[in-house]
Amino acid sequence: LKPLRIPQRRLRVPASARMGTISSSECAEAESMQRGKTGPFVTIYATAHRVEVVATPFGPGVPGVRAHHTSVIVDDTEFSFDMNGITYGPPLFSHRCYRTEPSVMYVGLSAISADAMLQALGSFFAAGSYDLLRKNCNSFSDCALYCLLDTRLDPRFRSVEQIGHAADNSVGLIQAITDGNYRPNPLADGFEVEKVVKYLDMVKVQLGF
């Protein structure tokens, strides 16, 4: 990955871009300029990064609940989280082990680079701290989307996590889905997505986004 480069704050950008996201109409105008036209957003397009989220369902599931593996693509690189920490590679690389076809969904253009995202999130998603229920790929995707675009991962991709912890304490839903293989990871103790979101709000204010 290239060294961290924060976009210049002196650029004349729309208010939405200062928050790290560019609207669909601005995206269309920027993309039209890429085909050789001119307009007021030439500079923005040079620092904008295309963001997509990828989701693949897996496992048996139960009525109303289906586990998903998710990742985030920034430009041409996919980012995901597993026991090795934050991993990256070509698009869809982390979905290759699943039989179901992944869904790729365009989210928007971000003024925040992948390098800046990694610097912001790296300490929260260290190698060895993965937990299937409390700190997984969906936790990372949720935080990454908020870092890049001030948006959140669709709750339907986190249905297992949202009800699983309480269910595991009572009827063993997660143990049933994982054939009894789930064991809490002590390195994930204390992790909360909402705490990371609050930290990202503070960092982006300091950087002028």
C-alpha positions in Angstrom: 0.0 0.0 0.0 1.1 3.6 -0.7 2.0 5.9 2.3 -0.8 7.8 3.9 -2.0 10.8 1.9 -4.6 13.1 3.3 -6.5 15.1 0.6 -5.6 18.8 0.7 -8.1 20.9 2.8 -7.7 23.9 0.5 -9.6 22.1 -2.3 -13.0 23.6 -3.2 -15.3 20.7 -2.5 -19.0 20.3 -1.7 -20.0 20.1 2.0 -20.8 16.4 1.5 -17.2 15.7 0.3 -15.8 17.4 3.4 -17.5 14.7 5.5 -15.8 12.0 3.4 -18.7 11.2 1.0 -19.7 12.5 -2.4 -23.3 12.3 -3.6 -24.5 10.2 -6.5 -25.1 13.3 -8.6 -21.6 14.5 -7.9 -20.3 11.1 -8.7 -22.1 11.1 -12.1 -20.6 14.4 -12.9 -17.1 13.3 -11.9 -17.4 10.2 -13.9 -18.5 12.1 -17.0 -15.4 14.3 -16.7 -13.3 11.1 -16.6 -14.5 10.6 -20.1 -12.9 13.8 -21.2 -15.4 16.5 -20.2 -14.7 19.4 -17.9 -16.5 20.8 -14.9 -16.2 22.1 -11.3 -15.3 18.7 -9.8 -12.1 17.8 -11.6 -9.9 18.1 -8.5 -12.3 16.2 -6.4 -12.3 13.2 -8.7 -8.6 13.0 -8.5 -8.9 12.4 -4.7 -12.1 10.4 -4.6 -12.1 6.7 -3.9 -14.8 4.3 -5.0 -16.3 2.3 -2.2 -18.2 -1.0 -2.4 -19.4 -3.5 0.2 -19.4 -7.2 -0.6 -21.7 -9.7 1.3 -21.9 -13.5 1.1 -24.4 -15.6 3.1 -23.1 -18.8 4.6 -24.1 -21.5 7.0 -27.4 -23.2 7.7 -29.0 -20.2 9.4 -32.4 -20.2 11.2 -35.7 -18.5 10.2 -35.1 -14.8 10.0 -31.3 -15.1 10.8 -28.5 -15.7 8.3 -24.8 -15.4 8.8 -22.9 -13.2 6.3 -19.3 -12.6 5.5 -18.7 -9.0 4.4 -15.8 -7.0 3.2 -15.2 -3.5 1.8 -13.6 -2.7 -1.6 -11.8 0.7 -1.9 -10.9 1.4 -5.6 -9.4 -2.0 -6.7 -8.5 -3.4 -3.3 -10.6 -5.5 -1.0 -10.3 -5.2 2.8 -11.5 -7.7 5.3 -10.9 -8.9 8.9 -10.1 -12.3 10.2 -7.8 -14.0 12.7 -4.8 -12.5 10.8 -6.0 -9.0 11.4 -7.0 -6.6 8.5 -6.2 -8.4 5.3 -6.3 -7.0 1.7 -6.0 -8.3 -1.8 -7.8 -8.2 -5.2 -11.6 -7.8 -5.2 -13.6 -10.7 -3.7 -10.5 -12.6 -2.6 -11.9 -13.2 0.9 -15.2 -14.7 -0.5 -13.6 -17.4 -2.6 -14.1 -20.1 0.0 -17.9 -19.7 0.0 -20.2 -21.6 -2.3 -22.8 -18.8 -2.5 -22.2 -16.0 -5.1 -21.3 -12.8 -3.3 -23.3 -9.6 -3.7 -21.3 -6.5 -4.6 -23.0 -3.2 -3.7 -21.8 0.3 -4.7 -21.8 2.6 -1.7 -20.3 5.9 -2.8 -17.1 7.9 -3.4 -15.0 8.9 -0.5 -12.4 11.6 0.0 -10.7 9.4 2.6 -8.1 7.0 1.2 -7.7 3.3 2.1 -4.3 4.2 3.7 -6.0 6.6 6.0 -8.7 4.1 6.8 -6.1 1.5 7.8 -4.2 4.0 10.0 -7.5 4.9 11.8 -8.7 1.3 12.3 -5.5 -0.8 12.5 -5.1 -0.7 16.3 -8.7 -1.8 16.8 -8.5 -4.8 14.5 -5.2 -6.4 15.5 -4.1 -9.9 14.5 -5.4 -12.6 16.9 -8.3 -10.5 18.2 -11.0 -11.9 15.9 -14.1 -13.2 17.6 -16.8 -15.0 15.5 -19.6 -13.2 17.5 -18.2 -10.1 19.1 -15.5 -8.8 16.7 -15.7 -10.3 13.2 -15.6 -9.3 9.6 -18.9 -7.5 9.8 -17.6 -5.4 12.8 -14.7 -4.3 10.6 -16.9 -3.6 7.5 -19.3 -1.5 9.7 -16.4 0.6 11.0 -14.7 0.9 7.6 -17.9 2.2 6.0 -18.3 4.7 8.7 -14.7 5.8 8.4 -15.0 6.2 4.6 -18.5 7.4 4.1 -20.2 8.1 7.4 -22.6 5.3 6.7 -23.2 1.9 8.4 -23.3 -1.7 7.3 -26.9 -2.9 6.5 -28.2 -4.5 9.8 -29.4 -7.6 7.9 -25.7 -8.5 7.4 -25.2 -8.4 11.2 -28.3 -10.3 12.3 -26.4 -13.1 13.9 -24.2 -10.8 15.9 -27.1 -8.6 17.0 -29.1 -11.4 18.6 -26.4 -14.1 18.9 -24.7 -13.1 22.1 -27.9 -13.0 24.1 -29.1 -16.2 22.5 -25.8 -18.0 23.2 -26.2 -17.2 26.9 -29.7 -18.7 26.9 -30.5 -21.3 24.2 -27.1 -21.8 22.4 -28.1 -20.4 19.0 -24.5 -19.6 18.0 -23.3 -23.0 19.2 -25.9 -24.6 17.0 -24.9 -22.6 13.9 -21.2 -23.3 14.5 -21.7 -27.0 15.5 -20.5 -26.1 19.0 -17.2 -24.7 17.8 -17.7 -21.1 19.0 -15.4 -20.0 21.9 -15.2 -16.4 23.1 -11.8 -14.8 22.3 -10.5 -12.9 25.4 -8.6 -10.6 23.1 -11.9 -9.2 21.9 -13.1 -8.4 25.4 -14.1 -4.7 25.7 -14.4 -4.2 22.0 -17.5 -2.3 20.9 -18.2 -1.0 17.4 -19.9 2.2 18.8 -16.7 3.1 20.7 -14.8 2.9 17.4 -17.4 5.1 15.7 -17.0 7.8 18.4 -13.2 7.6 17.9 -13.6 8.0 14.1 -15.9 11.1 14.6 -13.1 12.7 16.7 -10.3 11.9 14.2 -12.3 13.1 11.2 -13.0 16.4 13.0 -9.3 16.9 13.6 -8.5 16.1 9.9 -11.2 18.5 8.7 -13.6 15.9 7.2 
